[in-house]
Amino acid sequence: MGGFMEDLKKIYIRSLPSRIDSLKTQVDDLENSSEGAGESIRRLAHSLYGSGATYGFPRVSEAARKVEVCPDSELVTKSREFIHVLEDIVLGYEKTPQTLLIIDDDPDIVLILKMTMARLFDKIDEAETFEKAQLLLQQQDYSLILLDLVLPDRDGREILVDMRKSPYMKRVPILVMSALTDFKHKQECYALGADGFIQKPFMPEEVILTVQTTLNQYESSRETPLPDKAEALHEKELQSFYQKTHALMQRTRNHATLVKIAVDDLQTFRLHFGRDTEDKIVTKAQNIINDHLRDSDYLFRHHDGSFSMILPNTSLDDASLIVERMLFYIRESGKKDVQFFMSAGLVDLGDVKSYEEATTTVNALLVQAQNEGGNRVVLQSRSESLKNKIMLAEDDRLMANIIIHNLKKAGFEVDYFSDGALALEGAEAQDYSLMITDIKMPVIDGFELLRRVRMLPGKTHTPVLILTSMGNEDDIVRAFDSGADDYLLKPFSPKELIARINRMLRGLS
């Protein structure tokens, strides 16, 4: 218990310098009559009042309380006394030496970083080449590494891959520094194991904040087998790519697929053969997956050894073929080495309303695949109730009754709306397997209804059939340009209507 408490104290102490800097800034602002500075100081003092004594530093709680309750006239004085207490604790507490390795061939950048990082690290080493960095890594353990992508003797991305192959280096945070800041380069670095990205040229304050945050998250995660908090540093890149892909889908109505793929029984390999074998398996899986991805695809490696992929312009059927091919080559690779299998869950991003729903759904599909024996792919399927549910927007009540009668006779459930506005409200509140709409309707016509429906989350690929008496060529072209899937003129054959509906629904299954 004592050792655990000491670890918590270290984490707490390491968080204080950034809070001290914030307090100093707020006190300076308060002296310059900046609005809101006093409130920010008291809010920060309140948070430290609650945590100080908990972590074994009653002086912090005592000084923080004085800041909280003092009158405004004494706030600057009490705040400076509080800062002095915090600095005294940071300087006086015996802590594990923090070491930094800077791998960069630009002497000016190295000098700036050493000056910036001096207050966070007890020792800072530098290496202008990968060869020198290798020698230093053999002689010294490091708390964090700053790695430039462009070095004289080797590509920084290759260095990143080599570092992550070592079991020890998997526990050391690595921040990549580069002037190459386009999304594709960031994406690649995160996939290869980087914990963060620092853009050149940089502001020293931003580097301090990034380094401090990374150190805190790694320190707090070392007691847990899966460092989910560290993963959160760059999982936002996955979410960002999802949002861009989803926005493109809404404009083009093209499909895109989210895949979650993982090694079956990975924990068994770890328990029986050790982490080196586990790392070897995951790395091999990543290499095979990469070999079968296109330039437009996105790959994200999670800390638990699983992977997420976003495949733009790819239907569920096409994505399943790609993933099945990956699984085939993974099985074949095991014939020459350690035999392992993988399973995957797939979801069409047009059928989900948010990033959270997409990830929750695909994780459940992956678990289903593994629970069914593994070595398989499970695709998202629509529920039976959704397959049979149709929305009808038609202002002619007599015509609506005829349509509803024939739909129910064919086994469909129908929600009926007498104008476009009501139909839009229904589409916002409910998922449907298919929508039928007239064009001439009160409040909102069929064209506007179609346009707005296509902007709703999860409605990108819901089939829409226009059922109207407007047979002008321009109207038909406009309907298809707006996102309609089929166009049927009144008067119509009920058998033809049911046949067209069944054809569109078969295309979804």
C-alpha positions as CSV (number, residue, x, y, z in Angstrom):
1,M,0.0,0.0,0.0
2,G,2.9,2.3,0.8
3,G,4.4,1.8,-2.6
4,F,1.1,2.6,-4.3
5,M,0.7,5.8,-2.2
6,E,4.2,6.9,-3.2
7,D,3.3,6.4,-6.9
8,L,0.2,8.6,-6.4
9,K,2.3,11.3,-4.8
10,K,4.7,11.2,-7.7
11,I,1.8,11.7,-10.1
12,Y,0.4,14.5,-8.0
13,I,3.8,16.3,-7.7
14,R,4.3,16.0,-11.5
15,S,1.0,17.8,-12.1
16,L,1.9,20.8,-10.0
17,P,4.3,22.7,-12.3
18,S,1.6,23.3,-14.9
19,R,-0.8,24.5,-12.2
20,I,1.9,26.8,-10.7
21,D,2.4,28.3,-14.2
22,S,-1.4,28.8,-14.5
23,L,-1.6,30.4,-11.1
24,K,1.2,32.8,-11.9
25,T,-0.4,33.8,-15.2
26,Q,-3.8,34.4,-13.4
27,V,-2.2,36.5,-10.6
28,D,-0.4,38.7,-13.2
29,D,-3.8,39.1,-15.0
30,L,-5.5,40.0,-11.7
31,E,-2.9,42.7,-11.0
32,N,-3.7,44.0,-14.5
33,S,-7.4,44.0,-13.7
34,S,-8.2,41.3,-16.2
35,E,-11.8,40.2,-16.0
36,G,-12.4,36.7,-14.6
37,A,-8.8,36.2,-13.3
38,G,-9.9,36.2,-9.6
39,E,-12.6,33.6,-10.3
40,S,-10.1,31.4,-12.1
41,I,-7.6,31.6,-9.2
42,R,-10.3,30.6,-6.6
43,R,-11.5,27.7,-8.8
44,L,-8.0,26.3,-9.1
45,A,-7.4,26.7,-5.4
46,H,-10.6,24.9,-4.7
47,S,-9.5,21.9,-6.8
48,L,-6.1,21.8,-5.0
49,Y,-7.8,22.2,-1.6
50,G,-9.6,18.9,-2.1
51,S,-6.7,16.9,-3.5
52,G,-3.7,18.2,-1.4
53,A,-4.4,16.5,1.9
54,T,-5.7,13.4,0.1
55,Y,-2.3,12.9,-1.5
56,G,-0.4,13.6,1.8
57,F,0.2,17.3,1.4
58,P,-1.9,19.1,4.1
59,R,0.1,22.4,3.5
60,V,-1.4,22.6,0.0
61,S,-4.9,22.2,1.3
62,E,-4.3,24.8,4.0
63,A,-2.8,27.4,1.7
64,A,-5.5,26.7,-0.9
65,R,-8.3,27.3,1.6
66,K,-6.9,30.7,2.5
67,V,-7.0,31.7,-1.2
68,E,-10.6,30.4,-1.4
69,V,-12.0,32.4,1.5
70,C,-9.9,35.6,1.6
71,P,-11.4,38.9,0.5
72,D,-10.6,40.3,-2.9
73,S,-8.3,42.8,-1.4
74,E,-6.0,40.0,-0.2
75,L,-6.3,37.7,-3.1
76,V,-3.0,38.6,-4.8
77,T,-1.0,38.2,-1.6
78,K,-2.6,34.9,-0.6
79,S,-2.2,33.6,-4.1
80,R,1.5,34.4,-4.1
81,E,1.9,32.6,-0.7
82,F,0.1,29.7,-2.2
83,I,2.4,29.6,-5.2
84,H,5.4,29.6,-2.8
85,V,4.0,26.6,-0.9
86,L,3.5,24.7,-4.1
87,E,7.0,25.5,-5.4
88,D,8.5,24.5,-2.1
89,I,6.8,21.1,-2.2
90,V,7.9,20.5,-5.8
91,L,11.5,21.3,-5.0
92,G,11.7,19.6,-1.7
93,Y,10.0,16.3,-2.6
94,E,12.4,13.4,-3.5
95,K,11.3,12.1,-6.8
96,T,12.6,9.6,-9.4
97,P,14.9,11.4,-11.8
98,Q,13.2,12.3,-15.1
99,T,15.3,11.8,-18.3
100,L,14.6,13.0,-21.8
101,L,16.2,12.0,-25.1
102,I,16.0,14.4,-28.0
103,I,16.6,12.8,-31.4
104,D,17.0,15.8,-33.8
105,D,19.9,16.9,-36.1
106,D,19.0,20.6,-35.9
107,P,21.2,22.2,-33.2
108,D,19.0,25.3,-32.8
109,I,15.9,23.2,-32.2
110,V,17.8,21.0,-29.7
111,L,19.0,24.1,-27.8
112,I,15.5,25.5,-27.6
113,L,14.1,22.2,-26.4
114,K,16.8,21.7,-23.8
115,M,16.1,25.2,-22.4
116,T,12.4,24.6,-22.5
117,M,12.5,21.1,-21.0
118,A,15.1,21.9,-18.2
119,R,12.4,22.5,-15.6
120,L,10.7,19.2,-16.3
121,F,13.7,16.8,-16.6
122,D,16.7,16.1,-14.4
123,K,18.8,14.9,-17.3
124,I,18.5,15.6,-21.1
125,D,20.5,13.8,-23.7
126,E,20.6,14.5,-27.4
127,A,21.3,12.5,-30.5
128,E,21.6,13.9,-34.0
129,T,21.5,10.5,-35.7
130,F,19.7,7.2,-35.1
131,E,23.1,5.4,-34.6
132,K,23.9,7.7,-31.7
133,A,20.4,7.3,-30.3
134,Q,20.8,3.5,-30.3
135,L,23.9,3.8,-28.2
136,L,22.3,6.1,-25.7
137,L,19.2,3.8,-25.4
138,Q,21.5,0.9,-24.6
139,Q,23.1,2.9,-21.7
140,Q,20.2,4.8,-20.3
141,D,16.4,4.4,-19.5
142,Y,14.4,7.4,-20.6
143,S,11.1,8.9,-19.3
144,L,10.2,10.4,-22.7
145,I,11.6,10.7,-26.2
146,L,11.2,13.5,-28.7
147,L,11.8,12.2,-32.2
148,D,12.3,14.2,-35.4
149,L,10.9,12.5,-38.6
150,V,13.8,13.6,-40.8
151,L,17.3,12.4,-39.7
152,P,20.6,12.1,-41.7
153,D,20.9,8.3,-41.4
154,R,17.3,7.1,-41.3
155,D,13.6,7.9,-41.7
156,G,12.0,8.7,-38.3
157,R,9.1,6.5,-39.0
158,E,11.4,3.5,-39.4
159,I,13.0,4.4,-36.1
160,L,9.5,4.5,-34.5
161,V,8.7,1.0,-35.7
162,D,12.0,-0.3,-34.4
163,M,11.6,1.3,-31.0
164,R,8.1,-0.2,-30.5
165,K,9.4,-3.7,-31.2
166,S,11.3,-3.6,-27.9
167,P,9.1,-4.6,-24.8
168,Y,10.9,-1.8,-22.8
169,M,10.2,0.9,-25.4
170,K,6.5,0.0,-25.5
171,R,6.4,1.6,-22.0
172,V,8.2,4.9,-23.0
173,P,6.2,7.7,-24.5
174,I,7.4,9.0,-27.9
175,L,6.4,12.4,-29.3
176,V,7.1,13.0,-33.0
177,M,8.3,16.4,-34.1
178,S,7.9,17.4,-37.8
179,A,7.1,20.2,-40.2
180,L,5.1,17.7,-42.2
181,T,1.7,18.3,-40.6
182,D,-0.7,16.9,-43.1
183,F,-3.3,14.5,-41.8
184,K,-1.8,11.5,-43.7
185,H,1.6,11.9,-42.0
186,K,0.0,12.2,-38.5
187,Q,-2.2,9.3,-39.2
188,E,0.8,7.1,-40.1
189,C,2.8,8.1,-37.1
190,Y,0.0,7.3,-34.7
191,A,-0.6,4.0,-36.4
192,L,3.1,3.2,-35.9
193,G,3.0,3.9,-32.2
194,A,3.6,7.6,-31.6
195,D,1.9,9.1,-28.5
196,G,1.7,12.7,-29.8
197,F,2.6,15.1,-32.6
198,I,4.5,18.4,-32.2
199,Q,4.4,20.7,-35.2
200,K,7.4,22.6,-36.2
201,P,7.9,25.5,-35.7
202,F,6.5,25.3,-32.2
203,M,5.7,27.4,-29.3
204,P,7.7,26.3,-26.2
205,E,4.6,26.6,-24.0
206,E,2.7,24.2,-26.2
207,V,5.6,21.7,-26.1
208,I,5.7,21.9,-22.3
209,L,1.9,21.3,-22.1
210,T,2.1,18.3,-24.5
211,V,5.1,16.7,-22.7
212,Q,3.6,17.3,-19.3
213,T,0.2,15.8,-20.3
214,T,1.9,12.7,-21.9
215,L,4.1,12.1,-18.8
216,N,1.1,12.3,-16.5
217,Q,-1.0,10.0,-18.6
218,Y,1.8,7.4,-18.9
219,E,2.6,7.6,-15.2
220,S,-1.1,7.1,-14.1
221,S,-1.5,4.2,-16.6
222,R,1.5,2.1,-15.6
223,E,-0.4,0.2,-12.9
224,T,-3.1,-0.9,-15.4
225,P,-2.5,-3.6,-18.1
226,L,-4.2,-1.7,-20.9
227,P,-3.2,2.1,-20.9
228,D,-6.5,3.4,-22.2
229,K,-5.8,6.9,-21.0
230,A,-2.7,7.1,-23.2
231,E,-4.7,5.9,-26.1
232,A,-7.0,8.8,-25.7
233,L,-4.2,11.2,-26.7
234,H,-4.5,10.2,-30.3
235,E,-7.8,8.4,-30.7
236,K,-9.2,11.8,-31.6
237,E,-7.5,11.3,-34.9
238,L,-9.7,8.3,-35.5
239,Q,-12.8,10.3,-34.6
240,S,-11.7,13.1,-36.8
241,F,-11.3,10.8,-39.8
242,Y,-14.7,9.3,-39.1
243,Q,-16.3,12.8,-39.1
244,K,-14.6,13.7,-42.4
245,T,-15.7,10.5,-44.0
246,H,-19.3,10.8,-42.7
247,A,-19.5,14.4,-44.0
248,L,-18.3,13.2,-47.4
249,M,-20.9,10.3,-47.4
250,Q,-23.7,12.8,-46.8
251,R,-22.6,14.8,-49.9
252,T,-22.0,11.9,-52.2
253,R,-24.2,9.1,-50.8
254,N,-21.3,6.7,-51.3
255,H,-20.9,4.0,-48.7
256,A,-18.1,3.8,-46.1
257,T,-17.4,1.0,-43.7
258,L,-15.9,0.9,-40.1
259,V,-14.0,-2.3,-39.3
260,K,-12.9,-3.5,-35.8
261,I,-10.5,-6.4,-36.1
262,A,-8.5,-8.2,-33.4
263,V,-6.4,-11.4,-32.8
264,D,-8.5,-14.2,-31.3
265,D,-7.5,-15.2,-27.8
266,L,-4.6,-12.7,-27.7
267,Q,-4.5,-12.9,-23.9
268,T,-3.8,-16.7,-24.1
269,F,-0.7,-16.0,-26.2
270,R,0.4,-13.5,-23.6
271,L,-0.1,-15.8,-20.7
272,H,1.5,-18.9,-22.2
273,F,4.2,-17.4,-24.4
274,G,4.9,-13.9,-23.0
275,R,4.6,-10.4,-24.2
276,D,7.3,-10.8,-26.8
277,T,5.2,-13.4,-28.7
278,E,2.1,-11.2,-28.3
279,D,3.9,-8.2,-29.7
280,K,5.3,-10.3,-32.6
281,I,1.7,-11.5,-33.5
282,V,0.2,-8.1,-33.4
283,T,3.0,-6.6,-35.5
284,K,2.6,-9.4,-38.1
285,A,-1.1,-8.8,-38.2
286,Q,-0.6,-5.1,-38.7
287,N,1.8,-5.7,-41.5
288,I,-0.6,-8.0,-43.3
289,I,-3.5,-5.5,-42.8
290,N,-1.4,-2.7,-44.2
291,D,-0.5,-4.7,-47.3
292,H,-4.2,-5.0,-48.2
293,L,-5.3,-1.4,-47.5
294,R,-5.6,1.3,-50.1
295,D,-4.1,4.8,-49.9
296,S,-7.6,6.2,-49.0
297,D,-8.1,3.8,-46.1
298,Y,-7.4,4.6,-42.5
299,L,-5.8,2.2,-39.9
300,F,-5.7,2.8,-36.2
301,R,-3.9,0.5,-33.7
302,H,-5.4,0.4,-30.2
303,H,-3.2,-0.3,-27.1
304,D,-4.9,-3.6,-26.6
305,G,-3.6,-4.9,-29.9
306,S,-6.9,-4.5,-31.8
307,F,-7.3,-2.3,-34.9
308,S,-9.9,0.0,-36.3
309,M,-10.1,0.7,-40.0
310,I,-12.2,3.2,-41.9
311,L,-12.7,2.2,-45.6
312,P,-14.2,5.2,-47.6
313,N,-16.3,4.5,-50.7
314,T,-16.7,0.9,-49.7
315,S,-19.9,-1.0,-49.2
316,L,-20.3,-3.7,-46.5
317,D,-20.0,-6.4,-49.1
318,D,-16.9,-5.0,-50.6
319,A,-15.4,-4.4,-47.2
320,S,-16.1,-7.9,-46.1
321,L,-14.2,-9.3,-49.1
322,I,-11.2,-7.1,-48.2
323,V,-11.2,-8.3,-44.6
324,E,-11.8,-11.9,-45.6
325,R,-8.7,-11.6,-47.8
326,M,-6.7,-10.3,-44.8
327,L,-7.9,-13.2,-42.6
328,F,-6.8,-15.7,-45.3
329,Y,-3.3,-14.3,-45.5
330,I,-3.1,-14.2,-41.7
331,R,-4.0,-17.9,-41.6
332,E,-1.4,-18.7,-44.3
333,S,1.3,-16.8,-42.4
334,G,0.8,-19.0,-39.3
335,K,1.8,-22.1,-41.3
336,K,5.4,-20.9,-41.3
337,D,5.4,-19.5,-37.7
338,V,3.1,-19.0,-34.8
339,Q,-0.5,-19.9,-35.8
340,F,-3.1,-17.3,-34.9
341,F,-6.5,-16.2,-36.2
342,M,-8.4,-12.9,-36.3
343,S,-12.0,-11.9,-36.2
344,A,-13.7,-8.7,-37.3
345,G,-16.9,-6.7,-37.0
346,L,-18.1,-4.4,-39.8
347,V,-20.7,-1.6,-39.9
348,D,-21.8,0.7,-42.7
349,L,-21.3,4.3,-41.5
350,G,-24.4,5.4,-43.3
351,D,-26.5,3.3,-40.9
352,V,-25.3,4.9,-37.7
353,K,-26.0,8.4,-36.3
354,S,-22.8,9.1,-34.4
355,Y,-19.2,8.1,-33.8
356,E,-20.2,6.7,-30.4
357,E,-22.9,4.5,-32.0
358,A,-20.5,3.4,-34.7
359,T,-17.8,2.3,-32.3
360,T,-20.2,0.6,-29.9
361,T,-21.9,-1.3,-32.7
362,V,-18.7,-2.5,-34.3
363,N,-17.2,-3.5,-30.9
364,A,-20.3,-5.6,-30.3
365,L,-20.0,-7.2,-33.7
366,L,-16.4,-8.1,-33.0
367,V,-17.3,-9.7,-29.7
368,Q,-20.0,-11.7,-31.5
369,A,-17.6,-12.9,-34.1
370,Q,-15.1,-14.1,-31.4
371,N,-17.9,-15.7,-29.3
372,E,-19.0,-17.7,-32.3
373,G,-15.6,-19.4,-32.5
374,G,-13.4,-16.7,-34.0
375,N,-11.7,-16.6,-37.4
376,R,-14.7,-15.0,-38.9
377,V,-16.3,-11.7,-40.0
378,V,-19.7,-10.4,-38.8
379,L,-21.5,-7.7,-40.6
380,Q,-24.1,-5.4,-39.2
381,S,-27.6,-6.5,-40.2
382,R,-30.9,-4.6,-39.9
383,S,-33.4,-6.0,-37.4
384,E,-36.4,-7.8,-38.8
385,S,-38.7,-5.0,-37.4
386,L,-36.7,-2.4,-39.3
387,K,-36.7,-4.4,-42.5
388,N,-40.5,-4.3,-42.6
389,K,-41.1,-0.6,-41.6
390,I,-41.9,2.0,-44.2
391,M,-42.7,5.7,-44.0
392,L,-45.3,7.1,-46.3
393,A,-45.7,10.9,-47.0
394,E,-48.8,11.5,-49.1
395,D,-51.4,14.4,-48.7
396,D,-54.1,12.6,-50.7
397,R,-55.9,10.6,-48.0
398,L,-57.7,8.3,-50.5
399,M,-54.4,7.5,-52.3
400,A,-52.7,7.0,-49.0
401,N,-55.3,4.4,-48.0
402,I,-54.8,2.5,-51.2
403,I,-51.0,2.5,-50.7
404,I,-51.2,1.5,-47.0
405,H,-53.7,-1.3,-47.8
406,N,-51.3,-2.8,-50.4
407,L,-48.2,-2.4,-48.2
408,K,-49.8,-4.1,-45.2
409,K,-51.1,-6.8,-47.4
410,A,-47.5,-7.4,-48.5
411,G,-46.4,-7.7,-44.8
412,F,-45.1,-4.2,-44.2
413,E,-45.7,-1.9,-41.2
414,V,-46.5,1.7,-42.3
415,D,-46.2,5.1,-40.6
416,Y,-48.3,7.6,-42.5
417,F,-47.8,11.4,-42.6
418,S,-50.1,13.8,-44.4
419,D,-47.5,16.5,-45.2
420,G,-43.8,16.9,-45.7
421,A,-43.2,18.7,-42.3
422,L,-44.8,15.8,-40.3
423,A,-42.9,13.3,-42.4
424,L,-39.6,15.1,-41.6
425,E,-40.4,14.9,-37.9
426,G,-41.1,11.2,-38.3
427,A,-37.8,10.6,-40.1
428,E,-35.9,12.5,-37.4
429,A,-37.5,10.4,-34.6
430,Q,-37.6,6.9,-36.3
431,D,-35.5,4.7,-38.5
432,Y,-37.2,3.2,-41.6
433,S,-36.2,0.5,-44.0
434,L,-37.7,2.6,-46.9
435,M,-39.5,5.9,-47.4
436,I,-42.2,6.7,-50.0
437,T,-43.1,10.3,-50.7
438,D,-45.2,12.3,-53.1
439,I,-43.8,15.5,-54.5
440,K,-46.7,18.0,-54.3
441,M,-47.5,18.2,-50.5
442,P,-48.3,21.1,-48.1
443,V,-45.7,22.8,-45.9
444,I,-42.7,20.9,-47.3
445,D,-42.7,19.4,-50.8
446,G,-41.2,16.1,-51.6
447,F,-38.0,17.6,-53.0
448,E,-37.3,19.5,-49.9
449,L,-38.2,16.6,-47.7
450,L,-35.8,14.4,-49.6
451,R,-33.0,17.0,-49.3
452,R,-33.4,17.3,-45.5
453,V,-33.8,13.6,-45.0
454,R,-30.4,13.0,-46.7
455,M,-28.8,15.4,-44.1
456,L,-30.1,13.4,-41.1
457,P,-27.6,11.1,-39.3
458,G,-28.1,7.5,-40.3
459,K,-30.4,8.3,-43.2
460,T,-27.7,8.6,-45.9
461,H,-28.5,5.2,-47.5
462,T,-32.2,4.8,-46.5
463,P,-34.0,4.0,-49.9
464,V,-36.4,6.7,-51.0
465,L,-39.1,6.1,-53.7
466,I,-40.8,9.0,-55.3
467,L,-44.5,8.2,-56.0
468,T,-46.1,11.1,-57.9
469,S,-48.1,12.2,-60.9
470,M,-45.4,14.6,-62.0
471,G,-43.8,12.8,-65.0
472,N,-41.8,15.8,-66.4
473,E,-38.3,14.8,-67.3
474,D,-36.9,17.7,-65.3
475,D,-38.7,16.6,-62.2
476,I,-37.4,13.0,-62.6
477,V,-33.8,14.3,-63.0
478,R,-34.2,16.6,-60.1
479,A,-35.5,13.8,-57.9
480,F,-32.5,11.5,-58.7
481,D,-30.1,14.4,-58.3
482,S,-31.6,15.0,-54.8
483,G,-30.9,11.4,-53.7
484,A,-34.0,9.4,-54.7
485,D,-33.5,5.7,-55.4
486,D,-36.5,5.1,-57.6
487,Y,-39.3,7.1,-59.3
488,L,-42.8,5.7,-59.9
489,L,-45.7,7.5,-61.7
490,K,-49.3,7.6,-60.7
491,P,-51.5,5.9,-61.5
492,F,-49.5,2.8,-60.6
493,S,-49.8,-0.9,-60.4
494,P,-49.8,-2.1,-56.7
495,K,-47.8,-5.2,-57.8
496,E,-45.2,-3.0,-59.5
497,L,-44.9,-0.9,-56.3
498,I,-44.3,-3.9,-54.1
499,A,-41.8,-5.4,-56.6
500,R,-39.8,-2.1,-56.7
501,I,-39.8,-2.0,-52.8
502,N,-38.6,-5.6,-52.5
503,R,-35.9,-4.9,-55.1
504,M,-34.6,-2.0,-53.1
505,L,-34.7,-3.8,-49.8
506,R,-32.8,-6.8,-51.3
507,G,-30.1,-4.4,-52.2
508,L,-29.7,-3.6,-48.4
509,S,-29.5,-7.1,-47.2
